[in-house]
């Protein structure tokens, strides 16, 4: 049963606090962090209450929340003190990184304190197995550091400037997902978290104990640092191919997905989306495109399959800058470029299943102007189904039609916990007994 497309709180869990509590907390935080560590001016609050949910016309039309104050810890050891102060005052805490998520998950639903973790950027250690860093470390910096040590991250998100904590709390997949699945499926070796309790301290969690805190939007604990998995660095090539039609491109991508070693990323788009992407000689106007991060040992097989499927190889590139560039054109980023090219027109639904290829025409007919952006995923196809936006009911009406076609749906027009929500809610009841961590995330 998929989550509803439009989020409506039935039990909003609004904490009982007021302006006096916020003022008292501001004084507490000034004593902990100093004047540069606390923000109350409108510009700071506006920035702290914004994320990538502007991609959703449904979320954009709603007032999702505004913070009362924001704070900026610069060392990990002050985070427990911040939490203890907020708990004592009964003020909710919404933790954020770069705010690159698209679901409103870091917008404080009921105000309160935004805990900005972006200054906690230290990379602690690199081993053959894992890299350990603070929550504010950017994923691109972790990948670069791993390469310098002859390793690579198991996965990183398409928004490579997002933070480690943000990706673990609010993200799910990206470059590397073809092989390793999503970020809650073994990517995390260990976490240091802070619970919302009166005696809050850093709690270290290893292995299976850490996994329940991944992809929970910060409702069960605040991630302060993490150890995530590495693997030996492979020699990668970025392959771009153009096709006369979207059908040819998608069929070719489907075939290339079976090569070994598996690609690190494999994306495909029809001509209209390609024309909206940043200008690049590898993107030919009026032609569909397949692009992939391919192991050098499999480039010949991949290019042979692309050419046999009607494709024309437009570029083969190498180096970390090229792999990162290709990554930033995956998952929901093509939708973002489409929306940028034609503002206030498009919405998208996140979809999964081989029907995105095998029943492409039927899938695209579900919504007016339908266009699928395709991602090869872990054992199945993923994609963004873009359509012309009219109203929320039009979006909702398409869900059962897509399900009948064998398409799984994840709605990007929501702000609630959607992965194993009952388990997460039970966990949060133990680690956040007053319901102060990012409240308002339950249906």
N, C-alpha and C positions, 0 to 999 in steps of 0.2 A: 504494500500500500504506500504510494509515494506521498511525500509531504505536500500539503496544500501549496498552491502557487503564491497566494497572498497571505502574509502572516497576520494573524489576529490573536492577541493574548487573551486566554480565558482566565488565567490566574496570573496577574502580572507580577506578583511578588515585589511590589513597590516598598522599599525600606521607609521606615518612619523617621525622617530627619527634617531639619529646617534650617533657615539662614543662620541662626545662632550656632548650630552645630558646625556648619561650614566655616564660619568665622573663627570658631575655636580651633578647628582643625588647621586652618591657615596659620594661626599663631604657632601651633605645635610643629608644623612643617618648617616654618621659618627658623625655629630653634634647632631643628634637625639638619636642614639643608642650607640655611642662609638665604638671603634675599634673591640671589640669582637662581635658586633651586625651586622657586615657587612662582607660578604665573596666575594672575587674576585679570589681566587686561583683556578687553574684547578680542584683540587680534590673536593673542595666545589661545584663548578659549575657542575661537572659531577654528583655528588650525587643529586643535586637539579634539574637536568634535566632528572631524571630516574624514572620510575614507573613500574607497573606490566605488561606493554604491551608486554614484552618479551614472554608472553604466546601465542601471535599471530604471526605466521610466516609472515603474510602480513605486520603488523606494524613493525616487527623486521627488515624487509628488507628496511625500509624507514628512512630517517633522519627527525625526527619529530620536532626537534628544540633544541636549546641550550641556557641557560640563559647567560646574560651578568654580572649579579651580583645577590646575594642572601642576604636577611636580616632575622634576627631572633628576633622579638619583644619578650620581656620577661614580659611586662605588657600590658594589654588591652588598656590603655589610649594612648599609642604611635601609635597604628594602624592608627587612623585618620591622624596623622601628617605624617606618612609614605606615605599614599595615597595622601595627599595634595601635598607633594613634588614630587611624581611621575607624578601626573596630571599636575603640573606646568611645568615639564620638557617634558611632552608628551611621557613618557616611559611606555610601557605596564606592567601590573601587573598580574602575575599568582600565585594564592594562592594554597598552598599545605599543606597536613598533613603528614602522613607517606608514601604517595605514593604507597599505596597498590592496587589502582585501576588498571584495566586491559586494558583501552582503550586509553591510552596516553593523558587523559584529564588534567593531571597536567604537561605535558611537554610543555614548552613555545614555541609555534609555530614560533614566530618571535623574540625570544630572549627577552631582557628587564629584568625586576626584577622578581625574585621568592620570594614570601612572605611566609616564612616557619613558620607555626603556632604551631609547636610541643612543644614549651616552654610554651604555655598558657594552663596549665593543671589543674588549680584550679577548684575544685568542690564547688560551692557556697552554695547550699541548697538541702535538700531532704524533700518532703512532701508526703502525701499519694497519691497525684495525679501525681507529676512530680519531676524530678531531673534536676537541673540547673548547668551547668558547662561551662567552657571556651572551645573554639573550639579544642584545642590541647589535651584535656582529652581523654584518651584511652577508648574504649568501654568496655574492660574487667574490667577496674577500676570502671566504672559506674555500671556495673552489680554487681560487688562485693560489692560496697557501698550500692546498692539497697537491696541486700540480707541481709546485716547487719541491715537494717531498716525494715525487714519483707516484702520487695517488690521485684519486678523484672521488668526489662525493657520490654516494649511492644515487642521490637525486637532488635536484634543486628546482625552485619554481620558475615559471616563465618571467615573473617580475624579479629579476636577479638582484635588484637593490633592496628587496624586502629583507627583514631581519630573521635571524635564526628562531627567536622566540615567536615571532609573528607567523612564520611558516609552520612551526610545530603546533601552535595553538589554533590557527585559523585556516591554514592551507591544507593541501592533501596530496597533490601530484605535480609532476613536471618532468624535466629532462632526467632520464634514468628510470622513469616509472615503467617503461616497457619491460624491463628486466626485474625490477625490485618492487613493483606494486606501489601502494600509497604510503604516506609517511607514518601511519600508525601500524604498519606491518613489518616491524623489525628494524626500521631505520634508526631508532633511538636506542643507544646503549645505556644512558644514564641521564638523570635530571637532578638539578637542585631547584626546589620549589619552596614557596612560602604559602602556608595556609592562612585563611582569614580567621584567626583566633586571637584571643586577648594576650596569649603568651607566644605569639608568632616568632618563629625562628626559621633559618634555612634547614630544609629537610632534604637529605640525599637519598635518591631512589635509583636502584640498579635494575637493569633488565626488565623482567616481567612486571616488576613493581612500578616502573616508569611508564609503561605503555598506556595505562588508563588515562593519563593526563594529556595525551596527544590528541589534537583536533577536538578540543572541548571549549574553545572560545574563551579560555581563562576563567571558567565558572567554578572550577574545582581547585585551582591553585595557580599561583603566579610563577611562571618559569623564569628563573634568574640566570641559569646557565644549563648547558646541555652537552652531552657527548653523542655524536652521530656517526654513522658508519661510513667508512672509506673502503675502497677496493683498489687494486693496482691500476695505474694509469694506462689507458689504451691509446693507441695512435689513431686519432680521429680525422675524418675528412667530411667536409660539409658539401653535400651533393645537391644540386638544383637541376630540375628537369621541367620543361614546359610541354604542354599537351594541347591539342586542338580543342578538346572538350573536357568538361569536369568528369564525365563518366569514365573516360580513358584514364584520367589522373587517379581517380579513386580506385579503379580496378588495379592499376599498376602499384599503388601504395599497398593495397591488400596483399599482392603477391610478394612485394619486397619485405613485408613484415615477417616472412618466414625464413629469411636468410640467417646464417650463423657466421660469426657472432651476431647477436641481435643488434639492431640500431639503438642508439641512445635516445634518439628522438626521430619521429617521422610524421610530417604534417602534409596536408594537401588542401588546396582551395580551387574553386572555380574562378573564371575570368573576372567577374565583377569584384570579388574580394581581393584578388591579386592586384587589380587596378587601384585599389584603395591603400595598398601597402606602401611603405616608404620606397622611393625610387631606387632601383637597383638594376644593373644590366641583366641579372639573372631572372628578373620578373619582366616577362614580355607582355605588353599590353594586348588584351584580347585573347590571351591564352591561359589555360589552367596551369597549376604549378604543383609539383611534389618536391619537398625538400627534406633532407634527413641528415642526421649526424651518424655517419657510417664508419665502422671499424675499417681501417686501411686494408685489412686482409679480405674484406668482403666487398670492396668498392667495385671490382670488376664484375662480380655476380650481380650486384645491385644495379649498376649501369646497364648491364645486358638486359635485365628484366625491364627496366624503364624504357629502353629503346624498343625492345620487343613488344611492349605495350603501346607503342605509338609515340613515345616521348622523344624529346630532343634535349641532350645534356647541355645546360647553359653555363654551368660553373662547377668546379671542384676546388674547394678551398681548405686550408688547414690553419691550425693555431687556436689558442684559447679565445682570442678576440672574435674569431669567426664562429666558433661553437656557441659562445654567449650571444652573439648577434642573432644567430638562427633561433636560439632558444626564446629570445624576446619576441619572436613572430609566431609563437605557438599558443595553444590553449585559448584563452579568451582575448588575447591581444589582437588577432585579426578582426574580431568583433569591434574592439575599441577603435581600430583604424577605420573600419567601415562607418562607425558612428561619427567619427571625426570628419570624414569626407562628406557625410550626409547627416548633419545634426538633427536631433529630435524626430528621427524616422524609425530607427531600428531597435528591436529588443532581441534577446537571445534566451534559449533554454539549453541547459547542459544535458547532453544525451549520451547513452552508451548502448552498445550492441552492434552486431554485425549487420543488422538491417540498415544501418547508416550507409553501408556500401551495397548490400544485396538488394535493398528496396529503396534506393536513393530517391527515385522520382516520387514514390508514394510519400516518403517522409517529408520531402520539400513541399508537397502539395498541402500539407496540414495547415500551414500558415501562409497568408498572402505574402508574396515576394520571397518565399522560403529559400534559404541557401544554407547548406551545411559546410562548416569548417571541420575538417577531419583530423583526428589524432589517433595514431596507433597506440593502444594502451596495453596493459598487462592482460594478455589472453583475450582481449576483445577490443573493438573499436570505440573510441570516445569522440565527441564532437560538440560543436556549438551550432544549434539550429537557429539561424537568424530569420526574423520575419518583420514585416511592417507593423508597427505598434498602433493599435486603435484604442483598446481599453483592457483592464484586467480580466474581464469576463471572456474576452476573446482568447487571452493566454490560457486561462483555466480550461476553456472548452477544448483546446487542442490536446490536453494531457491524455484523456482516455483513448483518443484516436491514435496517438503515438504508441500507447501501451498495446493496443490491438495489433500494431505493426511489429511488435517485439522490441520496442525502444524503451529502455529504462530512462527515468527522468530524475534530475536533481534541479530544483528551482533556484535560480540565482536572485530571486525576488523575495528574500526572506531574511530574518535576522535571528532565528532561533536555532538551538542545537539540534542537528538533524541526524547525527550518527550515533546510534545506540543510546538514545536520549534517556531512557529509563535507567540504564546503568550509570550514566553520567550524573543524573539527578540524585541517585542514591549515594554516589561518591561525594558529590557536593554537599549533601546533608551532613556528612562527617567532617569535611575539611573546611566548610563555610557555614557553620550552624546558624548564623544570623542572616544568611542570604545576601551578603554584601558584595560578592564578586560578580561583576558584570550582570546585574539582575535584569529580569525581563526577557530571558532567553528560552522560555518554555512555552509550549503550546497548551 
